Amino acid sequence: MSDTPGKQQNTAAFYGQAVASFAVAMAATAIGIYQLSADAWVRAFLAIAVLYLVTSAFTLSKVIRDRQEGTGAAPSYAPFEKR
């Protein structure tokens, strides 16, 4: 962890890569569900499940970001870092 003060900004390339990766993943999933040889209700169920998963992931990432920005210090729970 860095102890430097201030807010770190992502580069435009990193932002673009994240957006492109998300778009490719969503498009591939949508095409896969559309091409699936199953009844319409099965495809609709899978589509709703994917949308729920995506919105839950966005909400979770926002909550984690807000919690980290709310505290002035390092997060108290860091499961992947040695203490």
Secondary structure, DSSP 8 states (H G I E B T S, - for coil): -----S-----HHHHHHHHHHHHHHHHHHHHHHHH--S-HHHHHHHHHHHHHHHHHHHHHHHHHHHHHHHSSS--S--TTS--
